[in-house]
Amino acid sequence: MNGIEMVVTAREPFQAREVEMCEHKGIGHPDSLCDGVAEAVSLELNRAYLQAYGRIQHYNVDKALLIGGESRPRFGGGQVLTRMRLIVCGRASLLPDFELADLVKGTAYRYISEIVRCDPALFEIESAVRTGSPNLQQAFGRGISHALANDTSFGIGFAPYSPLENQVLQLGMQLRSAEFQARFPAAGDDYKVMGVRIGDRVTFTVALALMDREIHRVAEYFAVKHAITKHLCATLPSSCDLAVNTLDDSSTNQCGRDLPDRVRLECRTGRRWPGWARQPHEWPDHTLP
């Protein structure tokens, strides 16, 4: 490959070290949502540019900001008071037949509706994608045979995964699987798995949002959490420890000091959502692509 040099550096594997930590964020985690929407918009721009110009034009859409909404959680179903706000930022060349804002918002709505079990009406999506500088746009329009970079950039990778990384990833895949979601309908899409190994001792911590409409009392919450913990533990080596939603205090029957974050109002497309403050068509300026 002309102009490309690859350097492979061998080093001590992570599993040979005394301490190792890693983390996996679920598909419904705010960081994952922002990354996924930005990537979906990037791919859609590629398709639109190829169709309109026969080649990809200058763009740089890699930033998004998710501003949390407000809700009033309660066992058996709460209320959404304020929608979440998702802002997609960047630069992009204009399209002859599409407004950039329409493409960005339509793509973001489609991604959310396809990836997470949440009604897109709970998101207010704003496009802050502006046209790029003339110099960068000209660099992409010179008609040369090979693509030019519009920024200084490089890539880094590593392989293979360590045993701890594989176990954290497998736990994340279980939490997202259709089998797990059918078995535990209260489990939401916003979760995070952290793995820590100190010597031979391995501990996993899972933060998992539970849907309040699926849980009707405190005792049921702890029963569901215990069942989820037992189910996940059965898939791990016997030498591992695993804890779910560690701020909970069963001795006082308290579901964590951050109950609104743990028993969260999450909505699934295609079902009725009792207790909403307003229905989707009642949101101001509500439009879906």
N, C-alpha and C positions, 0 to 999 in steps of 0.2 A: 504494500500500500504506500504510494508516494506521499511524502510529507508527514507520515505518521510513524512515530517511534513508540514502542511499548517496552516498559521496564517492569519486570516481575521481581519483587523483593520477598525473599523468604524470611520469616521471623518466627519466634516462639508462638505456638498456637495458644489461643485463649484458655483452653482447658488445662494447660500446663501451669497457668498462673494461680495464685492463691485466691484472688478475688475477681469475680466477673459479674457484670450487671448488663441487662438489656431490657428493652421495652417494646411493646407492640400496641398501637392505637387502632381501635376499631373503625369500621367504615363510617359510623355515625359520629365519631369524635370531631369536634370543630376543626382541628388541624387537617384531618383526612378529608372532610367536606371541602375545605378551601382548596387543598391540593387537587382533589378530584375534579372540581368545577373548573379550575384554571386549566387543567390538562384537557378536559372535554372541549372547552372553548378553543384551545390551541389546535386540536385536531379538526374541529369544525371550520376554523379559518383556513387550514391547509386545504381542505376539500373545496371550500368556496373559491379560494385563489386559483387552484388548478382548473376548476370549471370556468372561471371568468377570464383568466389570463394565460392558462396553459403552464404556469409555473408559480411557485410559492413566492409571495411578496414579503416585504419586511413587516415583521410584527414581533412583539415581545409582551406576552400576556402570561405572567407567572406569579401574580400577586392577588390575594383576595383577603377580605376582612369579614369575619362573621361576628356580628354584634348580637349578644344574647337577648332574647325577649323576656317577657315576664309571665309568670303563671301563678295560679293559686292551687297547689296540689292538695288532694284529699283522697283518702281511701275510697275506692269505688268510682273515682272519676272527678277531676278538678276542672279548672277553667283556664283557658289561655287568655291573658289580658293584653299582651302586646306581642306582635309577631317578631320573629328574628329578622335581622337585616343583613343581607349579604351583598357586599360591594366588591365587584371585580374590576381590577385596575390594570393598566398597561398602555401600550402603543400598538397601533395597527394601521396598515394601509387601507384606504377606502375601497369599497366594493361598488361596482356599477349598478347593481340591482338590489342591494340590501343596505339597510342602515346598520352600522356596527352595533348600536345599542340593541336593536331587535335581535340580531344574531346572538349576541352575548346573553341576553336575558332568556331567549327561547332555549338556547343550549343548556343554560344553568337549570332552568325549570325541568327540562327533560332528564338531565342527569340525576337530579334529586328524586324525581318520581320513579326512576328506574333502579336506583342504587339503595336507597334507604326506605324503610316502611313508614313514611311520613308524608302527609298531604302537602304538596308544594305550596298550597295557599297559606301555610304557616310561615312562609318566607317572603319578605319584601326584597326583591332583587334589584340592584342598581348597577348600571354599567358606567364605569369611569374610565373606559378605554378611549383614548384620544388618538388622533393621527400622529405619526412619527415625524421626525425631522426630515426635511427634503434631502439632505446629504445621505442619510441612511436609506431612504427610499430609492435614490438614484443608484446606490451600490447594488441593489437587487434588480435593477432594470437595465443593466448594461448589455444584456444579451450574450454574456459569456457562457461557455459550456459547463462550467462547474460553479457550485454554490459558494458564496462568500459568507464569512462569519461577520455578524454585526456587533460582536462584543468579544472581549477576551474571556475565554472560558476553557475549562478542562474537566475531565471526568476521573473519578476514582472509584474503584470497586475492590471487593475482597471475596474470597471463597476459600474453603467451604464454610457453611454455618457450623458453629460449635454445637455440642449436644444441648446446651442451655438455650441457645437461640432457636434451635429446632423445636424444643419443647414449648417455648413461649409462642412461637408461630403456630404450632399445632393447637394450643389452647385458644388462640385467636380465631383460627379456622373453625373450631368447634362452636364457639360462641356465635359465629355467623352462619352456621350450617342450618339447613331447613329442618333436619332431624331435631336439633337442639331447640330451635324456635318453636317447633310443634310440641315438643315435650314440656317446654317452659314458656308459655305464651306471654308471661309477664316480663320476660327478658327483653331489654331494648337493644338498639343498635349502637348506642354510645357506651363504649367500654374501653378499658385499658388494662393490659396485662404486663406486670413487671416481674422479672426473674432475677434472683440474686443467688450467687453461689460463693460460699466462703469455705474453702477447702473442699470437702466432700458433701457439705450440707447445702441443700438447694431449697429455696423458699420462693413461692409464687404469691403475688398479691394481685387480686382482680378487683377493679372498680367497675361495677356494672349497674347502669341505670335500670330501674324496674318501672313498669307502666302502672300508674296508680289505679287506673280503671280495672285492672286485673287483680287487684289486691284490696280486700275489704276491711281488714283490721290488722293491728300490730302483730298479733300471734300468727296470722297467715303470712305476713311478710317474713318473719323469722323461719317459718316452716319452709317457704319457698327458697329462701336463701340457703338453708341447711340442705335441701334436696339438690340444689345447684352445686353446692360445694362438694357433696358426696359424689355426684355424677362426674364432676371434673376430676376429683381425686382418683377415681377408679381408672382413669386413663393414664395416670402418671406412675413412674416407678415408686415403689413402696418407701424409698428413702427420702421422698420429697414432702414438703409441707405446703399447704395452700390455704389462703384465707380470702374471703369475699367481703367487700365493704367493711373495712376494719374499724371504722368509727362507730359502728353499732355497739350498743351496750345491752346485752340480753338480760343482765342482772336487774336493770331498772326498766326493762321493756322499752328502751328508747332506740329508735332506728337511726342512730347516728346523730350527731349535732348538726349535720348538713342534710337532714331528711329531704328538703325540697330538691336537692341535687341527686339524691339516691333513688327516691321514689318519684320519678319524674313523669310529667304528663307527656306521653309520646303517642302519636297517632299513626294509624296504619291505613293505607289507601284501600278503599273498597269496603270499609266498615263504618258503622255509625259511631260518632264520637259524642257520647252524652256529656252534658255539662259545659259545652263550649260557651264562652262569653258571647261569641257571634259565629254564625255559620260562614263558610268560605265566600259565598256570594255577597255577604254583607260587609266584607272588608272594603275600605275605600280604595278606589282605583285598582280593583282586583282584576287582573287579566291573566289568562294562561295562554301559552303559545298553541 
